[in-house]
Amino acid sequence: MQVYTLKELEKILQSVASVNQMQAKDYLQALQDENLIRVEKMGSGNWYWCFTSDAKRSREKVMNGLQLEHDKLVELTAVIEREVAQEMSRHENDGDVDNESGTNKRKSLLEAQEELLKESAFLDKELALYCDNDPAEVKRKINEIQKLRNSALLWTDNIEALECFLAPFLGDRARLGEIMHAACGNEYVVGEGLQDL
């Protein structure tokens, strides 16, 4: 056992462990927290030391703990291997009976799956025929019609506003009717305006 002061350890750690003097105190604190060294305040300074028997005892304690854990795991592995062997032997004894019934059961399940897939495809086709009466589809179409109607009313208002805007500039109702008929096509009747929706 050797005893060192902080100043001595700062110099030793720099040469041995490449720990600079600024980090030496933190390094020593970490060693103290892990119970690898002991510290005692004597007078105005701290004295650091370590008993070799303490280090040996801590290593033995860790080794004993690891050995106990190893023994438990070996025992658990042996128990599991025995259970697996018992289960395998039980399956080998019952294997002939299970294989025949298992094969038959698998075939019947595959046939049932195939029938259900065919029925599902048939029902999907039948559902497609009735999609016009589907409540969700009807609601979607009603919403689409309402949007189109609102759009048509908006453009009707815009066209009528344009007609009112052009009337004073042209001064001739017949000329205005020709321009509107050229722009709107058959939807515009001269003298009456746009047809109702």
N, C-alpha and C positions, 0 to 999 in steps of 0.2 A: 504494500500500500504506500502510495505517495500522496502528499498533500500539496496543493497549488493555490496561489492567489489568482485573482482575476487578471492582473497584469501579466503574470507568468503564462497563464493559459492563452491569453491573446497572442503572445509571441509564439507559443508552441503550436497552436491551432493554425496559425498562418503558414508555418513551414510543413506541418504534418498533413493537415486536412484541407489546405488551400482556402481557409475561411479567413476573410480579412478582419481587421480589428474592429471595424464598425459592426459587423454581424456576429462577432464572437459572443456577445452577451445574449443575443437571441438564441444562438445555437446552444449555449450552456443552459438557458432556460428550458429549451425543448428537451434536452437530455435529462434535466431535473424533473420535468413533467412526466417523462417516461420511466422515472425511478432508475435511471442508469448511473446517475452520480448523486452524491450527497453534498449538501451545502450547509455550512454553519457560519453564522456571523460571530466573529471574534474580534472584539475591539472595534476598529474603524473599517475593517475589510471583511470580505467573504472568503472563506476557505473551502476549496472543492476537493473531494476525494471519492474514491470508489473502492470497496472491498471486493477482492476477486471472488470471495465466497458468495457475495450477494449476486454477482453476475451468473455464477455457476448455478445457484439456487433458482434464479428466475428462468434460466434455460431448461433446467430439469423440470420445473413446473409446467412450462410450455410443452416440453416433450411428453410428460405424463398425460396432459390434457389431450394432445394429439393422438397418443397411443390408445387412450380410452375411446376416443371418437372412431379411430380405425377399427378397434375390436367390435364396437357396436355395428359399424357398417359391414364388416365381414360376417357377423352373425345374421344381420338382416338379409344380406345377399344369399347366404346359405338357406334361410327360410324361404325366400322367394324362389330360389332354384328348385327346392323340394316341391313347392306348390305347383310350379310349372311342370315338373316331371310327372306329378300325380295327375294333373289335368291332361297332359299329353297321353298318358297311358289310358285314362278313362275314355278319351276320344278315339284311341286306336281300338279299344274293345267295342265301343258303340259305333264305330266308323261305318261298317257295312250297312247297318240299318239306316243310319242317318244319310248316307250317300244316295241311296235309292229314293227315299222320301224327299230329300233335299232337291234332287234333280227333277223329280216330278213336280214339286212345289214351284221350282223356278220356271219350268215350262208353262205351268198354268198361269203364273204371274205375268210372264211375257205375253202370253196369248190375251190375257185380260187387258194388259196395257195397250196392245195393238188394237183391240176392239174399242177401247176408250178413245184412242187417238182418232180412229175413223169416225166415231160418233161426234167427237169434238169438231172435226173438219166439216161434217155434215151440218151441225148446228151453226157453225160460223157462216156457211153459205146461206142457210135459211135466214139467219139474222140479217145478213146483207140485203136480202129481198125486202125485209120489213123496215129498213132504215128510214124510209120516207115517213113512217108513222112513229118513229122513235121520238119520245118527248124532248130529249135533248136536241135532236136534229131539228125538230119543229121550232123550238125556242130559238135556236141559232138562226134559222131562216127568218123568223119574225124580226129578230134584232137587225139582221142584214137589210131586210125590207124597210124597216123604220129609218135606218141610216141613209139608205138610198133616197127615200122620200124626203127626208130633211135636206139632203144635198140638192135634190131637184127643186124644192121650195126656195132654197137659198139662191140658186142660179136663176130661177124665175124672177125673184126680186131684183137680182142684179141686172137682168136683161130689161125689165120694166124701168129700172132707174136709168139705164143707158138710153132707152127710148125717150124718156122724159127729158134727158139731158140734150139729145140731138134735136128734138122738136123745134126749139126756138132758133137754132142755127140754120136748119133747112127751110123752115117756113112753109113747106109744101107737104101736106099729109100723104099725098100719093107717092112722092119721092121717098119719104120716111118709111112708108109701107114696103116699097121695093127693097130698100136697104135692109130692113128687118127681115123680110122674106128671104133675101139672099144669105143673111147671116144665120137664120134659124131653120131654114128649110120649110118642110110641110107643117112644122109645129106652130108656125106663125101664120095667122089668117089676117089678110089686109082688112083693116077697118074694125076688127074685133080684138086683135092682140094674140097672145099665146093661148093655146088650147088648155083646158083644165086637165088636171091629172086624173 
